[in-house]
Amino acid sequence: LMELKPISYEADGLKLTGLIADGSGGKPAPGILVAHEAPGIGDSIKERTLRLAERGYVALASDMYGREVSIPEAIEQHQALMAAPGAMLRRAQGALETLAAQPGVDPSRLASIGFCQGGIVSLELARAQAPIKAAVGFHPGFKRPEGSATSTISAKVLMMIGDDDPVIPAEDRAAFAAEMNGAGADWQLVTFGGVGHSYTNKAVDAFGMAGFGYHEDADRRSWKMMLDLFD
């Protein structure tokens, strides 16, 4: 049975602890970075990391904070990451370098996937020309951290959002499309009708937040689109 093991690394002056699941079976396999939502590495992220390993990937759920956070703290931490130039990128790069160095990983075949805040992480890696083949986001944010810079984007970009997502207004979607076109990216923006924010997270409904909700169809379809891209 696949298992998640803690893995510690340093980035941005912090000691960070991610979770890794190795599905390589001892031969070099693609490595997938899994970037968490603002609240941190929850059950949904752990499940995704294991599902990737079961498909033969080495998957690393990265840590953005270095400690567990409450929901109010998570909002503060997210805002701090967005405001500190380069912080999110440095922490993501630390995790990606750790993943690439694993014995079961083929460092020429890396990708990043992310959920909510983690979608911003995937995009920041693509913008920085990190050595990833694909940058995937599920209900990502399109607002950019301070100091975010785009040059050419060589990773394939797949972002998947709900049309009713209040976190991603029309102007953010338009800015994203313009940025991708300007960077010469091979990009897709998939929009699911009647779907809100956090559509992959079964636990979100308990919060009763307007515009947020789990959506089984969008969850299944978006995961398949990601796997098709990886294939």
N, C-alpha and C positions, 0 to 999 in steps of 0.2 A: 504493500500500500504506500502511496506517496505520502510524504510528511513534510511539514514546514519546519525549517531549522533557523534559529536566530543567526544573523550574520552582522558583525559590527564593522564599522568603517568610519573614517573621519572625513569631514568636508565642511568648508566654511567655518573652521574653528570649532566644530562641534563633534562630539562622539554620537554617532547615529547607529541605530540597530534596526535592520530590515529583517525580512523573513525570506528564505530561499527554498524552493522546491526543485529538485533535480530530476528531470525525466530523460536525461541524456542516455542512460543505459551504458555509460562508459565510452561512447563515441562522440566526437564533437557535434554539438547540436546548436541550433539557434538560441540566442539568449533574449528574453523578453523582460523589459523593465515594466513593473506595474506601479503606477503612481496613484496614491490614495486621494480620497476626497478630503476636504478641510478637517473633518473630525479625526483623521488619522487612519491607521490600519485596522479597519473593523472586519466583521465577519464576512461581508460581501467581498472585500479585497482578498481575504484569505482564501475564500472559495474560488475566486478567479485564478489566483496564483496556482492553486492545486490543479484546477482544470487545464491550465496551460501545460503543466508538468506531465499530466496524464496523456497529453497529445505528443509528448516527446521533446518538449522544450525545457530549457532551464529558465525558471521564472523567479525574479527577485522583486518582492514588494518593498519599495524604498521607504525610508523614514525621513520626513521633512523637519521634525521638531526635536528629536532626541529624547522625548518623554511622552507619556500619555497625557492627553489634554481633555478637559471638559468641553462641552459645546460653547459656552461663552469664551473660554480660552482659545478654542479653535478659531473663532471669528477674529480674535485679536492676533493670533499667530498668522492667519491668512493675510490680514491687512498689513502686518509687519513684513511678510515676505513680498507682498506686492509693492511696498514702499521702499524697500532696501535694494538699491541697484545691484543686480547680479546675484542676489542671495539664493533665489529659487534655482537659478541655473547652476550655481556652484554645488548646491546640495544634490541636484539631479545628476550632475557630471560625476560626483563622487560615487553615487550609487551605480551609474553606468560603468565606470571604470572597474568597480568591484565585481560587477557581473561579468564583464569582458575577461577578467583575470581568472575566472573559475575554470578548473581543469576540464569540465564537461562542455565548455562553451566554445563555439567557433566565433572568434571576435569579428570576423568579416560578415556575420549574419546576426545583427542586433536590431531590435525594434523597441519602441516605447509605447505603452498604452496608458491611458489615464482617465480618471473619472472626476468630473467637476473640476476642482483645483488641479487634479492630476492631468486633465486635458491641457491646461495651460503649461504644465511641466513638459508634456510631449511636444507642444509647439515651440517652447523655448529651446529645447534640444535641437529641433529641426532648424530654427532660426540661427542657432550658433554653429551649424554645420557639424554637430556631434556625429560620430560614426554610426548612425542608425539608418537602416534601409526604409523604415516606415515609422510614422508618427500617427498614433490613433487616439482619438478622444471620444468618450461617451459623455454626453451632456456637458461639454467643456465650457469654461469661460472664455470669451474672446477679448475681454479687457486685458491689457498688457502690463506686466510689471514695469516699474521704473527701470530705465536703462536698457530695456528690451530693444534689440536691433536686428533688422532683417537685411541679409545680403542676398545671395542666391540660396534657394532651398532645394537640396538634391534628394532628401528623403521623400517618399510618397506620403501624402497627407490625407488622412481619412477622418473627418469629423462628423459625428452623428448626434443630432439634436431633436428635441421635440418642438413642434411649431408653436405650442402654447407655453413654452419655457419663458418665465418672466425675467430670468437672469440674463437672457441673450436677446436684447431688443433688436429691431430691424437694422438700426444704424451700425450696431456691432457686427452683424452678419455681413453687411455691405462692406464695412472696413476690412473684415477678414478676407472676403473675396478679392478686393482690390489689392490687398497685401500679397496674397498668394499669386495673383496674376503678375504683379510687379516683380516678384521673386522668381518667376519662371517655374513655379512648382507644378508637379503632377498632383493635383488635389481634387478631392471630392467633399462636398458638404451635403449630407443626407438629412432630410427633414421629415420627421414622422408626424403626420396629421393627428390632431387630438391628443397629443402627448406632451407632458410637462417636464419639469426638471427632476433629476435623480431617478429617471425611469428604470434604471438597472438595480436599484436598491430596495429590496423587499421591506426593509425596516423603516423607510421614510414615511410611510402612511401614518405611522403612530404619532408623528409630530403634528399632523393636521395643518400643514402650511399650505396656503393657497398657491396653486400653480406647481406644486411638488406632488409627485405620485409615482408609485411603481406601475409599470406597464409591461405585462408579460410578453405581448407580441413584439413590441419595440425592443425589449431586452433580448429576445431570441433572435430576431432579425439582425440586430446590430452586431451581436456576437458572431453570427455566421458571416456577415460582411467582413469583419476583421479576419476571420480564419481564411476566407477566400483570398483576401489580399496577401496574407502570409503564404498561402500555398503558391 
